[in-house]
């Protein structure tokens, strides 16, 4: 485990912690290495049923960071993150909260047709 913790690539560490169901430790790894979207995506996908609150926060943060630069090639990736947030909201039974957030996004970015096309698919 020490070798995995010292490794530059945190993906194997995240996978081991997920396998061990050490949710708190894997969340710390994902939060510390939030710039590595692979690690965060792996953790978020696995924790929808176990830590949906964290998945919502992490997924929305990733999505908004992809939407902000106004680069349409990033919008499909943002939509993938938003799908995770939607699933986590559903896990918590908070679909109304999800709809409100999605409506706000659509209003805020209504002048970005490529983004609107992605948001309509959600």
ZAFI-680634 format. One record per residue: residue number from 1; z, x, y negated of N, C-alpha, C, CB in turn. Coordinates in pm, 1 decimal. Atoms other than C-alpha are relative to their C-alpha. Glycine has a CB too. Layout:
N
NUM_Z_X_Y_Z_X_Y_Z_X_Y_Z_X_Y .
...
END
This chain:
122
1_0.0_83.4_119.3_0.0_0.0_0.0_0.0_87.6_-125.3_121.8_-94.7_0.0 .
2_-5.3_-88.5_115.4_76.9_288.5_-235.7_-139.0_51.0_-36.3_93.6_117.4_27.4 .
3_135.8_-48.0_26.1_-277.5_420.6_-197.2_-82.7_-108.1_-68.6_-68.0_44.0_131.0 .
4_73.0_109.9_63.1_-415.8_79.2_-287.3_43.4_-19.7_-143.9_20.1_-129.1_78.2 .
5_-50.6_17.1_136.0_-193.0_58.1_-593.8_-51.2_108.6_-92.8_151.8_-0.5_-0.1 .
6_47.3_-111.1_82.2_-313.6_398.0_-715.9_-151.3_1.0_-15.2_45.6_130.7_59.3 .
7_146.0_2.3_1.4_-679.5_324.5_-647.4_-52.2_-61.2_-129.0_-53.5_-77.6_120.3 .
8_64.4_54.2_119.2_-910.8_259.9_-940.4_-48.0_-142.2_25.5_-117.4_89.1_-43.1 .
9_51.1_131.9_-37.4_-1066.5_-37.7_-759.5_115.4_-85.4_50.6_-111.8_11.5_108.0 .
10_-114.6_84.9_-34.8_-802.7_-311.9_-747.8_-37.1_-116.3_91.8_63.4_-54.2_-125.9 .
11_44.0_108.5_-87.7_-1012.1_-551.4_-536.5_68.4_5.4_137.8_-151.7_5.7_17.2 .
12_-67.9_-4.4_-130.8_-872.6_-425.5_-201.4_149.1_-34.0_-10.3_-16.5_138.5_62.6 .
13_-141.5_31.9_19.8_-516.4_-446.0_-335.8_18.0_-150.0_-15.5_56.2_73.6_-123.3 .
14_-8.7_145.3_19.7_-573.3_-804.0_-451.0_-20.0_-72.8_132.3_-104.5_-47.5_-103.4 .
15_26.5_65.0_-128.2_-715.4_-897.5_-111.6_117.9_12.1_96.0_-124.1_59.4_63.6 .
16_-116.7_-18.6_-86.3_-417.2_-750.0_73.9_115.4_-88.9_-46.4_43.6_148.3_1.0 .
17_-109.1_83.2_52.7_-168.7_-925.1_-154.7_-26.3_-148.4_25.9_18.0_24.5_-151.0 .
18_34.0_139.0_-32.2_-353.3_-1253.4_-105.6_23.3_-28.2_147.8_-146.3_-30.0_-37.2 .
19_-20.3_16.0_-143.4_-348.1_-1201.9_269.9_148.8_-10.6_33.6_-63.1_116.9_76.0 .
20_-145.7_4.1_-19.1_27.0_-1142.8_247.7_64.5_-118.3_-71.9_62.7_129.9_-49.1 .
21_-45.2_115.7_77.3_57.2_-1452.4_26.7_108.0_37.6_-102.3_53.1_-107.9_94.1 .
22_-90.1_-45.8_105.8_238.7_-1252.3_-239.8_-62.3_-39.8_-133.9_24.7_156.2_8.1 .
23_68.1_57.1_116.3_120.6_-1478.0_-521.7_40.6_67.2_-130.0_28.1_-148.1_-8.9 .
24_-45.5_-59.4_125.8_336.3_-1327.4_-796.8_-57.4_140.1_-19.4_152.8_5.2_-3.9 .
25_52.4_-136.7_10.3_225.4_-971.6_-721.1_-150.4_-0.2_-26.6_30.3_78.6_128.5 .
26_144.7_1.3_20.0_-143.2_-1061.5_-701.5_-35.5_-51.8_-139.8_-68.1_-86.5_107.6 .
27_21.9_46.3_137.3_-120.3_-1249.6_-1030.5_22.0_115.0_-98.0_94.0_-118.6_-33.8 .
28_-24.3_-115.7_87.1_27.4_-937.6_-1191.5_-118.5_95.6_2.0_127.8_73.9_42.8 .
29_116.8_-88.1_-11.4_-264.5_-731.0_-1060.0_-116.9_-59.5_-78.8_-39.7_20.8_149.6 .
30_111.8_64.8_70.0_-518.6_-983.9_-1190.5_20.3_0.5_-150.9_-17.3_-143.6_49.1 .
31_-27.3_-0.1_144.4_-349.4_-1009.6_-1529.3_-15.2_139.5_-59.4_141.2_-53.2_-27.8 .
32_6.4_-137.9_50.0_-323.9_-632.7_-1566.9_-144.3_50.7_-4.1_85.8_92.8_87.9 .
33_138.5_-45.4_-9.5_-689.7_-588.6_-1472.4_-96.7_-114.8_-29.9_-28.0_58.4_139.8 .
34_79.1_118.5_37.1_-833.0_-897.0_-1643.5_-144.3_34.4_-35.6_65.1_-71.3_-117.4 .
35_136.8_-38.9_33.4_-1140.7_-700.5_-1751.0_-86.3_11.8_125.3_-0.4_132.5_-76.7 .
36_74.2_-5.9_-125.8_-1239.6_-673.2_-1382.7_-14.6_-141.9_53.6_71.8_92.6_104.3 .
37_17.4_141.2_-33.2_-1381.4_-1020.8_-1335.4_-0.6_-24.7_150.6_-128.8_-51.8_-60.7 .
38_0.2_18.6_-146.1_-1424.8_-964.6_-957.6_140.4_-23.9_52.6_-61.4_121.9_69.7 .
39_-138.7_14.6_-44.1_-1051.3_-924.9_-910.0_54.1_-135.8_-44.2_88.1_114.7_-56.1 .
40_-51.4_126.6_52.5_-967.2_-1221.0_-1132.0_-65.0_-117.4_73.8_-26.2_-10.7_-152.9 .
41_69.2_107.9_-71.1_-1230.3_-1438.7_-960.9_53.4_-15.5_142.0_-151.0_26.5_3.3 .
42_-54.1_4.6_-135.8_-1101.7_-1348.1_-614.5_136.3_-66.7_1.4_9.9_140.9_59.1 .
43_-135.0_55.2_7.9_-745.7_-1429.6_-714.2_-4.3_-147.2_-39.5_84.9_79.5_-100.5 .
44_8.3_139.2_45.9_-838.7_-1748.8_-899.0_-50.7_-92.1_110.9_-92.0_-10.3_-122.8 .
45_53.2_82.2_-109.4_-1044.9_-1879.4_-607.3_106.3_-27.0_105.9_-121.2_68.4_64.1 .
46_-101.1_13.5_-104.4_-756.5_-1819.6_-367.3_122.2_-79.5_-44.6_43.3_135.8_46.0 .
47_-125.5_59.2_47.2_-481.9_-1960.3_-589.2_-13.4_-140.9_-58.8_60.1_89.2_-102.7 .
48_15.3_135.8_54.3_-627.6_-2296.4_-693.7_104.7_-93.8_60.2_-142.5_-54.2_27.8 .
49_-95.8_89.0_-66.3_-405.2_-2468.7_-437.6_145.0_44.7_-17.8_-32.1_-8.8_147.5 .
50_-135.6_-54.5_3.8_-103.5_-2241.6_-488.1_56.0_17.8_-140.8_2.4_131.3_70.2 .
51_-41.9_-23.0_138.1_-88.8_-2159.0_-860.2_-104.9_-53.0_-97.1_24.9_149.9_-24.8 .
52_106.8_55.5_85.0_-324.9_-2397.5_-1040.9_21.2_23.3_-149.2_-12.3_-147.5_24.9 .
53_-26.2_-25.9_143.0_-152.9_-2344.6_-1378.7_-56.9_135.6_-40.8_152.5_-5.1_-29.9 .
54_51.2_-133.8_29.9_-237.0_-1974.6_-1367.0_-152.4_-0.2_3.6_56.2_103.6_99.9 .
55_145.9_5.2_-12.2_-592.4_-2048.6_-1252.7_-62.1_-61.7_-125.1_-41.0_-80.3_125.2 .
56_51.4_63.9_121.6_-645.7_-2279.2_-1549.4_0.9_99.0_-115.8_83.5_-125.2_-35.7 .
57_-13.4_-94.3_111.6_-518.2_-2022.6_-1798.1_-99.8_115.5_12.5_143.6_55.1_-6.3 .
58_87.0_-115.9_-20.3_-710.0_-1729.9_-1648.6_-147.9_-39.0_-8.2_29.6_65.3_135.6 .
59_139.9_41.9_-2.1_-1033.2_-1924.1_-1597.2_-50.3_-36.3_-138.9_-17.9_-118.1_93.6 .
60_40.1_36.9_135.9_-1042.4_-2067.5_-1946.9_-12.3_124.4_-87.6_101.3_-98.9_-61.6 .
61_7.2_-125.2_76.7_-971.8_-1724.2_-2093.8_-130.4_74.1_31.2_122.2_90.7_31.7 .
62_124.2_-68.2_-38.6_-1260.4_-1572.7_-1896.0_-121.4_-75.4_-54.5_-9.5_12.7_154.1 .
63_113.6_80.1_46.2_-1496.0_-1861.0_-1982.3_-20.1_13.5_-150.5_20.2_-146.8_36.8 .
64_11.7_-7.0_145.4_-1420.7_-1852.4_-2352.8_-46.1_137.8_-46.4_133.0_-34.6_-64.9 .
65_45.7_-134.1_37.5_-1474.0_-1475.7_-2363.5_-149.9_15.9_26.0_78.8_107.3_77.5 .
66_144.2_-4.5_-26.9_-1822.0_-1531.5_-2218.4_-79.0_-89.8_-94.0_-27.6_-40.2_143.7 .
67_67.1_92.8_91.7_-1906.1_-1818.1_-2453.4_-7.3_58.3_-141.2_73.2_-135.6_-2.4 .
68_-11.1_-48.2_138.1_-1797.8_-1643.5_-2774.1_-117.0_85.9_-48.6_125.2_78.2_-13.7 .
69_105.2_-89.0_52.1_-2074.0_-1377.1_-2795.1_-135.2_-64.7_-29.9_-21.8_108.3_96.4 .
70_126.3_70.8_22.1_-2355.4_-1638.7_-2818.3_-115.0_67.4_74.6_-31.7_-7.0_-150.0 .
71_104.0_-56.3_-85.1_-2551.6_-1488.0_-2531.3_-23.8_-97.9_114.2_39.7_142.3_53.7 .
72_26.7_107.4_-95.2_-2715.8_-1758.8_-2325.7_-1.2_46.4_145.3_-131.2_-64.1_-32.5 .
73_-0.5_-48.7_-137.8_-2745.6_-1536.3_-2018.6_141.4_2.4_59.7_-61.2_139.7_5.9 .
74_-138.8_1.0_-48.7_-2362.8_-1543.4_-1994.3_51.7_-140.9_28.8_90.8_67.0_-101.5 .
75_-49.3_137.5_-13.9_-2332.3_-1922.9_-1999.5_15.4_-47.3_144.6_-92.4_-92.9_-71.4 .
76_-23.3_41.1_-139.1_-2384.4_-1975.0_-1624.9_129.5_59.2_57.8_-118.6_41.8_86.8 .
77_-125.1_-62.6_-46.6_-2097.8_-1732.8_-1560.6_121.0_-71.2_-60.4_2.9_150.9_-36.9 .
78_-107.2_76.5_64.5_-1881.4_-1918.9_-1810.9_19.5_-132.7_72.3_-31.8_-24.2_-150.0 .
79_-8.0_127.7_-71.7_-1962.8_-2242.7_-1628.8_68.9_18.1_135.3_-140.9_-59.9_19.7 .
80_-69.7_-27.1_-127.0_-1847.7_-2084.8_-1300.6_151.0_5.6_-21.4_-49.6_133.0_62.1 .
81_-143.6_-5.1_30.8_-1511.8_-2008.3_-1459.7_53.4_-138.4_-32.5_26.8_95.2_-117.1 .
82_-44.4_135.7_34.8_-1491.6_-2359.7_-1599.4_10.0_-89.4_123.4_-95.8_-62.6_-101.7 .
83_-11.8_75.7_-125.4_-1553.0_-2500.4_-1250.2_134.8_28.2_67.0_-116.4_35.7_96.3 .
84_-132.1_-33.3_-56.0_-1242.0_-2315.2_-1134.9_110.0_-73.2_-76.8_24.5_153.5_-4.4 .
85_-99.9_70.0_81.3_-1044.1_-2458.7_-1424.8_-0.6_-149.2_31.5_-26.6_22.9_-150.3 .
86_11.1_141.5_-33.6_-1172.6_-2806.2_-1340.6_68.3_-28.3_134.1_-148.4_-43.1_4.7 .
87_-62.1_17.9_-131.9_-1066.2_-2767.9_-976.0_151.6_11.4_-7.9_-54.6_103.2_99.2 .
88_-145.1_-16.5_15.3_-721.2_-2647.6_-1080.5_60.9_-121.0_-70.5_31.9_128.9_-78.7 .
89_-46.6_122.8_65.1_-682.7_-2943.5_-1316.3_7.4_-114.3_101.0_-93.1_-38.1_-117.3 .
90_1.7_105.3_-102.4_-779.1_-3174.2_-1028.8_114.8_19.1_98.2_-134.7_-0.6_75.3 .
91_-111.2_-29.5_-91.1_-524.9_-3000.9_-804.0_132.1_-51.3_-57.1_9.2_151.7_26.7 .
92_-122.7_44.9_67.0_-256.6_-3088.1_-1058.8_-4.7_-148.8_-35.6_23.4_82.2_-126.4 .
93_13.6_141.0_35.1_-387.9_-3441.6_-1105.7_-14.7_-21.5_-149.8_118.7_-77.3_50.7 .
94_14.4_8.2_145.5_-471.5_-3371.8_-1469.7_-147.1_-2.7_-41.4_71.1_118.2_-67.2 .
95_142.2_10.1_33.5_-834.9_-3477.1_-1487.2_-20.4_-46.3_-143.8_-70.2_-95.8_95.9 .
96_11.5_42.9_140.6_-773.9_-3645.1_-1824.2_8.0_120.5_-93.5_111.1_-102.2_-35.3 .
97_-14.3_-122.1_81.1_-661.4_-3311.5_-1969.1_-128.3_82.5_7.8_122.0_84.7_48.0 .
98_125.9_-72.3_-16.7_-975.2_-3148.4_-1825.2_-110.2_-63.6_-83.0_-40.7_3.7_147.5 .
99_104.2_70.1_75.2_-1201.4_-3413.5_-1977.4_16.0_21.6_-149.9_2.7_-149.5_31.7 .
100_-26.5_-23.4_142.2_-1035.3_-3368.6_-2315.1_-44.5_141.1_-40.0_150.5_-19.9_-31.3 .
101_40.1_-137.9_28.6_-1087.0_-2990.2_-2301.9_-152.4_12.1_-0.3_61.4_97.3_103.4 .
102_145.6_-7.1_-9.5_-1449.8_-3030.0_-2192.6_-66.2_-66.9_-120.1_-48.1_-65.2_129.8 .
103_52.7_69.5_117.5_-1515.0_-3278.9_-2472.5_13.8_87.7_-124.3_73.0_-134.5_-20.8 .
104_-20.2_-90.3_113.9_-1369.2_-3033.1_-2724.7_-100.9_114.3_2.1_143.0_56.1_0.5 .
105_99.0_-108.0_-12.0_-1592.5_-2754.8_-2592.3_-138.5_-49.4_-41.3_-3.8_54.4_144.9 .
106_132.1_54.1_32.4_-1899.2_-2975.2_-2616.4_-14.9_-24.8_-149.9_-24.5_-129.9_77.0 .
107_4.4_23.9_143.9_-1813.8_-3070.4_-2972.5_-8.3_131.9_-77.4_123.4_-79.8_-44.5 .
108_-4.4_-128.8_68.8_-1737.1_-2714.5_-3078.5_-133.1_75.0_9.4_111.6_85.7_57.7 .
109_122.1_-77.7_-24.2_-2058.2_-2571.0_-2929.7_-124.0_-88.0_13.8_16.2_84.2_125.2 .
110_109.5_95.8_-12.3_-2292.7_-2867.9_-2969.5_-135.1_57.0_-44.1_31.3_-123.1_-81.0 .
111_125.9_-58.3_49.3_-2553.6_-2646.3_-3140.1_-49.8_114.3_89.2_18.5_51.0_-143.0 .
112_46.0_-100.1_-95.6_-2595.8_-2423.6_-2836.3_-58.5_-73.0_121.5_117.0_96.5_42.2 .
113_60.4_80.5_-106.4_-2843.9_-2605.4_-2612.8_14.3_60.4_140.1_-145.3_-20.2_-30.0 .
114_-13.3_-62.8_-132.2_-2826.8_-2352.2_-2329.3_140.9_-19.3_55.5_-33.5_150.4_-8.0 .
115_-137.8_22.9_-43.3_-2449.8_-2387.2_-2317.1_21.1_-147.1_33.9_99.3_44.6_-109.0 .
116_-12.7_143.6_-26.0_-2470.3_-2766.4_-2339.8_-57.4_-36.2_137.5_-71.4_-80.9_-110.3 .
117_60.7_26.2_-130.7_-2700.2_-2766.0_-2035.8_96.6_38.6_112.9_-133.4_77.8_14.4 .
118_-97.6_-43.1_-101.2_-2435.7_-2574.4_-1839.4_121.3_-93.2_4.2_45.9_144.0_-28.1 .
119_-118.9_87.2_7.1_-2149.8_-2794.7_-1959.1_-28.4_-138.2_57.6_47.9_-13.5_-145.3 .
120_36.6_131.3_-53.8_-2338.6_-3109.9_-1861.7_7.4_-1.9_151.9_-140.4_-38.9_-45.6 .
121_-4.9_-9.0_-146.3_-2340.5_-2988.6_-1500.9_141.9_-7.0_55.0_-65.3_128.2_45.7 .
122_-138.7_-5.3_-48.6_-1960.7_-2976.8_-1486.2_54.4_-136.8_33.0_89.3_65.8_-102.6 .
END
